C-alpha cells in the first residue's frame, strides 16, 4: 500500500471531522423542523394579528445564520465548528442593543418621596 494513502487513511483528524459532520447532519435535520415550525407559527400569527412576532423573527434570523455556519462546515468551506462550539449567532442590531443597555443603579429602583 502506498505510504501516503496509508497515512491519509490513518489520519485521526479526518475521523474526528467525520464524527462532527455526522453530528451536524443530525442537528441540521432537527433545525429544519424548527424552521418549518417557525414559518407556520409566523404565518398564523400574521393571519390572526396582522403582524409578525418580533422576537421570533429575531430568533429566525439567528437560526438562519446557524444553518449557514453548519453548511459551511459540512461543505469544507470552514474549519470552525458551529454552535455549541462557538457562540450562538446573534442578529447585529440585537447585539448592539445588548451592548448599549446599561445596568440600573440601585437607587433607580426605589421610589423617591
CNS distance restraints for C-alpha pairs under 8 A (distance, minus, plus):
assign (resid   1 and name CA) (resid   5 and name CA) 7.17 0.50 0.50
assign (resid   1 and name CA) (resid   6 and name CA) 6.71 0.50 0.50
assign (resid   2 and name CA) (resid   6 and name CA) 6.23 0.50 0.50
assign (resid   3 and name CA) (resid   7 and name CA) 6.04 0.50 0.50
assign (resid   4 and name CA) (resid   8 and name CA) 6.13 0.50 0.50
assign (resid   5 and name CA) (resid   9 and name CA) 6.09 0.50 0.50
assign (resid   6 and name CA) (resid  10 and name CA) 6.23 0.50 0.50
assign (resid   7 and name CA) (resid  11 and name CA) 6.24 0.50 0.50
assign (resid  11 and name CA) (resid  15 and name CA) 6.91 0.50 0.50
assign (resid  12 and name CA) (resid  16 and name CA) 6.21 0.50 0.50
assign (resid  13 and name CA) (resid  17 and name CA) 6.12 0.50 0.50
assign (resid  14 and name CA) (resid  18 and name CA) 6.14 0.50 0.50
assign (resid  15 and name CA) (resid  19 and name CA) 6.23 0.50 0.50
assign (resid  16 and name CA) (resid  20 and name CA) 6.32 0.50 0.50
assign (resid  17 and name CA) (resid  21 and name CA) 5.99 0.50 0.50
assign (resid  18 and name CA) (resid  22 and name CA) 6.26 0.50 0.50
assign (resid  19 and name CA) (resid  23 and name CA) 6.33 0.50 0.50
assign (resid  20 and name CA) (resid  24 and name CA) 6.18 0.50 0.50
assign (resid  21 and name CA) (resid  25 and name CA) 6.09 0.50 0.50
assign (resid  21 and name CA) (resid  73 and name CA) 7.75 0.50 0.50
assign (resid  21 and name CA) (resid  74 and name CA) 6.01 0.50 0.50
assign (resid  22 and name CA) (resid  26 and name CA) 6.43 0.50 0.50
assign (resid  23 and name CA) (resid  27 and name CA) 6.29 0.50 0.50
assign (resid  24 and name CA) (resid  28 and name CA) 5.82 0.50 0.50
assign (resid  24 and name CA) (resid  70 and name CA) 6.64 0.50 0.50
assign (resid  24 and name CA) (resid  74 and name CA) 7.66 0.50 0.50
assign (resid  25 and name CA) (resid  29 and name CA) 6.37 0.50 0.50
assign (resid  25 and name CA) (resid  74 and name CA) 7.90 0.50 0.50
assign (resid  26 and name CA) (resid  30 and name CA) 6.53 0.50 0.50
assign (resid  27 and name CA) (resid  31 and name CA) 6.10 0.50 0.50
assign (resid  28 and name CA) (resid  32 and name CA) 6.19 0.50 0.50
assign (resid  28 and name CA) (resid  67 and name CA) 7.04 0.50 0.50
assign (resid  28 and name CA) (resid  70 and name CA) 7.32 0.50 0.50
assign (resid  29 and name CA) (resid  33 and name CA) 6.79 0.50 0.50
assign (resid  30 and name CA) (resid  34 and name CA) 6.52 0.50 0.50
assign (resid  31 and name CA) (resid  35 and name CA) 6.15 0.50 0.50
assign (resid  31 and name CA) (resid  63 and name CA) 7.88 0.50 0.50
assign (resid  31 and name CA) (resid  67 and name CA) 7.74 0.50 0.50
assign (resid  32 and name CA) (resid  36 and name CA) 6.31 0.50 0.50
assign (resid  33 and name CA) (resid  37 and name CA) 6.27 0.50 0.50
assign (resid  34 and name CA) (resid  38 and name CA) 6.16 0.50 0.50
assign (resid  35 and name CA) (resid  39 and name CA) 6.13 0.50 0.50
assign (resid  35 and name CA) (resid  60 and name CA) 7.43 0.50 0.50
assign (resid  35 and name CA) (resid  63 and name CA) 7.92 0.50 0.50
assign (resid  36 and name CA) (resid  40 and name CA) 6.18 0.50 0.50
assign (resid  37 and name CA) (resid  41 and name CA) 6.04 0.50 0.50
assign (resid  38 and name CA) (resid  42 and name CA) 5.96 0.50 0.50
assign (resid  38 and name CA) (resid  56 and name CA) 7.43 0.50 0.50
assign (resid  38 and name CA) (resid  60 and name CA) 7.19 0.50 0.50
assign (resid  39 and name CA) (resid  43 and name CA) 6.15 0.50 0.50
assign (resid  40 and name CA) (resid  44 and name CA) 6.23 0.50 0.50
assign (resid  41 and name CA) (resid  45 and name CA) 5.96 0.50 0.50
assign (resid  42 and name CA) (resid  46 and name CA) 5.99 0.50 0.50
assign (resid  42 and name CA) (resid  52 and name CA) 6.07 0.50 0.50
assign (resid  42 and name CA) (resid  53 and name CA) 6.63 0.50 0.50
assign (resid  42 and name CA) (resid  56 and name CA) 7.90 0.50 0.50
assign (resid  43 and name CA) (resid  47 and name CA) 6.18 0.50 0.50
assign (resid  43 and name CA) (resid  52 and name CA) 7.99 0.50 0.50
assign (resid  44 and name CA) (resid  48 and name CA) 6.13 0.50 0.50
assign (resid  45 and name CA) (resid  49 and name CA) 5.72 0.50 0.50
assign (resid  45 and name CA) (resid  50 and name CA) 7.17 0.50 0.50
assign (resid  45 and name CA) (resid  51 and name CA) 6.78 0.50 0.50
assign (resid  45 and name CA) (resid  52 and name CA) 6.23 0.50 0.50
assign (resid  45 and name CA) (resid  53 and name CA) 6.91 0.50 0.50
assign (resid  46 and name CA) (resid  50 and name CA) 4.60 0.50 0.50
assign (resid  46 and name CA) (resid  51 and name CA) 4.85 0.50 0.50
assign (resid  46 and name CA) (resid  52 and name CA) 5.40 0.50 0.50
assign (resid  47 and name CA) (resid  51 and name CA) 7.92 0.50 0.50
assign (resid  52 and name CA) (resid  57 and name CA) 7.26 0.50 0.50
assign (resid  53 and name CA) (resid  57 and name CA) 6.08 0.50 0.50
assign (resid  54 and name CA) (resid  58 and name CA) 6.26 0.50 0.50
assign (resid  55 and name CA) (resid  59 and name CA) 6.29 0.50 0.50
assign (resid  56 and name CA) (resid  60 and name CA) 5.99 0.50 0.50
assign (resid  57 and name CA) (resid  61 and name CA) 6.34 0.50 0.50
assign (resid  58 and name CA) (resid  62 and name CA) 6.47 0.50 0.50
assign (resid  58 and name CA) (resid  91 and name CA) 6.70 0.50 0.50
assign (resid  58 and name CA) (resid  94 and name CA) 7.95 0.50 0.50
assign (resid  59 and name CA) (resid  63 and name CA) 6.15 0.50 0.50
assign (resid  60 and name CA) (resid  64 and name CA) 6.14 0.50 0.50
assign (resid  61 and name CA) (resid  65 and name CA) 6.46 0.50 0.50
assign (resid  61 and name CA) (resid  90 and name CA) 7.91 0.50 0.50
assign (resid  61 and name CA) (resid  91 and name CA) 6.51 0.50 0.50
assign (resid  62 and name CA) (resid  66 and name CA) 6.25 0.50 0.50
assign (resid  62 and name CA) (resid  88 and name CA) 7.65 0.50 0.50
assign (resid  62 and name CA) (resid  89 and name CA) 5.35 0.50 0.50
assign (resid  62 and name CA) (resid  90 and name CA) 5.38 0.50 0.50
assign (resid  62 and name CA) (resid  91 and name CA) 6.00 0.50 0.50
assign (resid  63 and name CA) (resid  67 and name CA) 6.19 0.50 0.50
assign (resid  63 and name CA) (resid  89 and name CA) 7.58 0.50 0.50
assign (resid  64 and name CA) (resid  68 and name CA) 6.27 0.50 0.50
assign (resid  65 and name CA) (resid  69 and name CA) 6.22 0.50 0.50
assign (resid  65 and name CA) (resid  89 and name CA) 6.35 0.50 0.50
assign (resid  66 and name CA) (resid  70 and name CA) 6.22 0.50 0.50
assign (resid  66 and name CA) (resid  82 and name CA) 7.11 0.50 0.50
assign (resid  66 and name CA) (resid  83 and name CA) 7.41 0.50 0.50
assign (resid  66 and name CA) (resid  88 and name CA) 7.57 0.50 0.50
assign (resid  66 and name CA) (resid  89 and name CA) 6.39 0.50 0.50
assign (resid  67 and name CA) (resid  71 and name CA) 6.07 0.50 0.50
assign (resid  68 and name CA) (resid  72 and name CA) 6.13 0.50 0.50
assign (resid  69 and name CA) (resid  73 and name CA) 6.30 0.50 0.50
assign (resid  69 and name CA) (resid  82 and name CA) 5.77 0.50 0.50
assign (resid  70 and name CA) (resid  74 and name CA) 6.11 0.50 0.50
assign (resid  70 and name CA) (resid  81 and name CA) 7.82 0.50 0.50
assign (resid  70 and name CA) (resid  82 and name CA) 5.95 0.50 0.50
assign (resid  71 and name CA) (resid  75 and name CA) 6.07 0.50 0.50
assign (resid  72 and name CA) (resid  76 and name CA) 6.22 0.50 0.50
assign (resid  72 and name CA) (resid  77 and name CA) 4.82 0.50 0.50
assign (resid  72 and name CA) (resid  78 and name CA) 5.40 0.50 0.50
assign (resid  73 and name CA) (resid  77 and name CA) 5.92 0.50 0.50
assign (resid  73 and name CA) (resid  78 and name CA) 4.92 0.50 0.50
assign (resid  73 and name CA) (resid  79 and name CA) 6.13 0.50 0.50
assign (resid  73 and name CA) (resid  80 and name CA) 6.77 0.50 0.50
assign (resid  73 and name CA) (resid  81 and name CA) 6.67 0.50 0.50
assign (resid  73 and name CA) (resid  82 and name CA) 7.49 0.50 0.50
assign (resid  81 and name CA) (resid  85 and name CA) 5.74 0.50 0.50
assign (resid  81 and name CA) (resid  86 and name CA) 6.88 0.50 0.50
assign (resid  82 and name CA) (resid  86 and name CA) 5.87 0.50 0.50
assign (resid  83 and name CA) (resid  87 and name CA) 5.91 0.50 0.50
assign (resid  83 and name CA) (resid  88 and name CA) 5.66 0.50 0.50
assign (resid  84 and name CA) (resid  88 and name CA) 7.16 0.50 0.50
assign (resid  90 and name CA) (resid  94 and name CA) 6.65 0.50 0.50
assign (resid  90 and name CA) (resid  95 and name CA) 6.28 0.50 0.50
assign (resid  91 and name CA) (resid  95 and name CA) 6.34 0.50 0.50
assign (resid  92 and name CA) (resid  96 and name CA) 6.31 0.50 0.50
assign (resid  93 and name CA) (resid  97 and name CA) 6.25 0.50 0.50
assign (resid  94 and name CA) (resid  98 and name CA) 6.27 0.50 0.50
assign (resid  95 and name CA) (resid  99 and name CA) 6.25 0.50 0.50
assign (resid  96 and name CA) (resid 100 and name CA) 6.15 0.50 0.50
assign (resid  97 and name CA) (resid 101 and name CA) 6.12 0.50 0.50
assign (resid 104 and name CA) (resid 108 and name CA) 6.47 0.50 0.50
assign (resid 104 and name CA) (resid 109 and name CA) 7.62 0.50 0.50
assign (resid 105 and name CA) (resid 109 and name CA) 7.35 0.50 0.50
assign (resid 106 and name CA) (resid 110 and name CA) 7.44 0.50 0.50
